[in-house]
Amino acid sequence: MPTTAHPTEGEGEGEEHDAPSVAPLSTTDALVQLSFLIQGALSVAGAEHDLSITQIRLLGILRDRQAGMLELAGHLGLDKSSMTGLVSRAEKRGLVRRAPSPRDGRAVVVTLSPLGRQLTERCAAEIGRRVDCLMERVSHAQRAQLTELATALLRAQPTGAASSA
C-alpha cells in the first residue's frame, strides 16, 4: 500500500514537497502489474487492426517460422478445436496459409501469408512504440537489466510453457 510523505517541521502549506514515497512492490505484484501494462499495449495495438491478443500471439509465433498445429497449440495453451478455429479465422482473413506437412501427410503446417507478414510487421512496430513509451523513464542500463532478467525467466520455462510471441 502506498505511503505518503508527511511535512517536516518548518515546511508550510503551498511549498513544494518531494513526491510521496511509495512502498516497493513484491516481485509477484510487480510482474503482474507489468504484465497488465504489456497486455494493455498488445490489446490496443490489436484493436487497431481488429486482432485479439491471441491472434497477435499467433502472428508473432509465425513471424520467423512455420509451425504445425500441435506446436502452435502448445505455444498458445489452446486445445485442438480452439487452435483449428483460430487458424481458420486467420486463414479467412488472408493472414495465414495452411499446407500439408512435409513430414506427416495427415498434419498441416501454418505460415504467414504476405498480407499476414505485413500486418505482423505493422503490429510489431506499433507494439514496440507502445513498449518504448512505457520504458521512457527507465535508463538504458535498467532496460538492459530488465531484458536480461526477462530472458532468464523465459529460458528457465519448460519447452512450450512460454510463448515466442
C-alpha positions as CSV (number, residue, x, y, z in Angstrom):
1,M,0.0,0.0,0.0
2,P,1.4,3.4,-0.9
3,T,2.7,5.6,1.9
4,T,2.7,9.4,1.8
5,A,5.4,11.7,2.9
6,H,4.4,14.0,5.8
7,P,5.6,17.6,6.0
8,T,8.5,18.1,8.4
9,E,8.8,20.9,10.8
10,G,9.4,24.2,9.0
11,E,7.6,23.2,5.9
12,G,4.5,25.3,5.2
13,E,1.5,24.8,3.1
14,G,1.9,25.6,-0.6
15,E,5.6,24.8,-0.6
16,E,6.8,22.1,-2.9
17,H,7.5,18.7,-1.3
18,D,9.2,15.7,-2.7
19,A,7.0,13.2,-4.4
20,P,5.3,10.8,-2.0
21,S,7.3,7.8,-1.3
22,V,5.8,4.5,-2.3
23,A,6.5,1.2,-0.7
24,P,8.2,-1.3,-3.1
25,L,6.1,-3.9,-4.7
26,S,6.6,-7.6,-4.1
27,T,8.0,-9.5,-7.1
28,T,4.6,-11.0,-7.8
29,D,2.8,-7.7,-7.7
30,A,5.5,-6.0,-9.9
31,L,5.4,-8.8,-12.5
32,V,1.6,-9.0,-12.6
33,Q,1.2,-5.2,-12.9
34,L,3.9,-5.1,-15.6
35,S,2.0,-7.9,-17.4
36,F,-1.2,-5.7,-17.3
37,L,0.7,-2.8,-18.9
38,I,2.1,-5.1,-21.7
39,Q,-1.3,-6.8,-22.2
40,G,-2.8,-3.3,-22.5
41,A,-0.3,-2.3,-25.1
42,L,-1.0,-5.5,-27.1
43,S,-4.7,-5.1,-26.7
44,V,-4.7,-1.5,-28.0
45,A,-2.4,-2.4,-30.9
46,G,-4.5,-5.4,-31.8
47,A,-7.8,-3.5,-31.6
48,E,-6.4,-1.0,-34.2
49,H,-6.2,-4.0,-36.6
50,D,-9.2,-6.0,-35.4
51,L,-7.0,-8.6,-33.8
52,S,-7.3,-10.3,-30.4
53,I,-4.3,-10.8,-28.2
54,T,-4.3,-14.5,-29.1
55,Q,-4.4,-13.6,-32.8
56,I,-1.4,-11.2,-32.2
57,R,0.4,-14.0,-30.4
58,L,-0.3,-16.4,-33.3
59,L,1.1,-14.0,-35.9
60,G,4.1,-13.4,-33.6
61,I,4.9,-17.1,-33.4
62,L,4.7,-17.4,-37.2
63,R,6.9,-14.4,-37.7
64,D,10.1,-16.4,-38.0
65,R,8.9,-19.9,-38.7
66,Q,6.2,-22.2,-40.0
67,A,4.6,-24.3,-37.3
68,G,2.3,-27.3,-37.0
69,M,-1.0,-27.1,-35.3
70,L,0.2,-29.0,-32.2
71,E,3.2,-26.8,-31.8
72,L,1.0,-23.7,-32.1
73,A,-1.4,-25.1,-29.6
74,G,1.4,-25.7,-27.2
75,H,2.7,-22.2,-27.5
76,L,-0.7,-20.7,-27.1
77,G,-2.1,-23.0,-24.5
78,L,-5.1,-24.0,-26.6
79,D,-6.8,-27.3,-27.3
80,K,-7.0,-28.7,-30.8
81,S,-10.5,-27.4,-31.6
82,S,-9.7,-23.9,-30.4
83,M,-6.5,-23.9,-32.4
84,T,-8.3,-25.0,-35.5
85,G,-10.9,-22.2,-35.1
86,L,-8.2,-19.6,-34.5
87,V,-6.2,-20.7,-37.6
88,S,-9.4,-20.9,-39.7
89,R,-10.4,-17.3,-38.8
90,A,-6.9,-16.1,-39.6
91,E,-6.9,-18.0,-42.9
92,K,-10.3,-16.5,-43.9
93,R,-8.8,-13.0,-43.3
94,G,-5.9,-14.0,-45.6
95,L,-3.3,-13.7,-42.8
96,V,-2.1,-17.3,-42.8
97,R,-1.9,-20.3,-45.1
98,R,-2.1,-24.0,-44.3
99,A,-0.1,-26.6,-46.3
100,P,0.4,-30.3,-45.9
101,S,3.3,-31.1,-43.6
102,P,6.3,-32.5,-45.5
103,R,7.0,-34.9,-42.6
104,D,3.4,-36.2,-42.0
105,G,0.8,-36.3,-44.7
106,R,-2.0,-36.1,-42.0
107,A,-0.7,-32.9,-40.5
108,V,-0.6,-29.3,-41.7
109,V,1.9,-26.5,-41.2
110,V,0.8,-22.9,-40.9
111,T,2.7,-20.0,-42.3
112,L,2.1,-16.2,-42.7
113,S,0.7,-15.1,-46.0
114,P,2.2,-11.9,-47.5
115,L,-0.7,-9.9,-46.0
116,G,-0.2,-11.6,-42.6
117,R,3.5,-10.7,-42.7
118,Q,2.7,-7.1,-43.5
119,L,0.2,-6.9,-40.7
120,T,2.6,-8.7,-38.3
121,E,5.3,-6.1,-39.1
122,R,2.9,-3.2,-38.6
123,C,1.7,-4.6,-35.3
124,A,5.3,-5.4,-34.1
125,A,6.3,-1.8,-34.8
126,E,3.2,-0.4,-33.0
127,I,3.7,-2.7,-30.0
128,G,7.4,-1.6,-30.0
129,R,6.4,2.0,-29.9
130,R,4.0,1.4,-27.1
131,V,6.5,-0.5,-25.0
132,D,9.1,2.2,-25.7
133,C,6.6,4.7,-24.2
134,L,6.3,2.6,-21.1
135,M,10.1,2.5,-20.8
136,E,10.7,6.2,-21.2
137,R,11.6,6.8,-17.6
138,V,13.9,3.7,-17.4
139,S,17.6,4.1,-18.0
140,H,19.4,2.2,-20.8
141,A,21.2,0.2,-18.1
142,Q,17.9,-0.7,-16.4
143,R,16.4,-1.7,-19.8
144,A,19.3,-4.0,-20.4
145,Q,19.0,-5.5,-16.9
146,L,15.2,-6.0,-17.4
147,T,15.8,-7.6,-20.7
148,E,18.4,-9.9,-19.2
149,L,16.2,-10.9,-16.3
150,A,13.1,-11.4,-18.5
151,T,15.2,-13.6,-20.9
152,A,16.5,-15.7,-18.0
153,L,12.9,-16.2,-16.7
154,L,11.7,-17.2,-20.2
155,R,14.6,-19.6,-20.8
156,A,14.0,-21.2,-17.5
157,Q,10.5,-22.3,-18.5
158,P,9.9,-25.8,-19.8
159,T,9.6,-26.1,-23.6
160,G,6.2,-24.8,-24.8
161,A,5.4,-23.1,-21.5
162,A,6.4,-19.6,-22.8
163,S,5.2,-18.2,-26.0
164,S,7.5,-16.9,-28.7
165,A,5.2,-14.1,-29.5
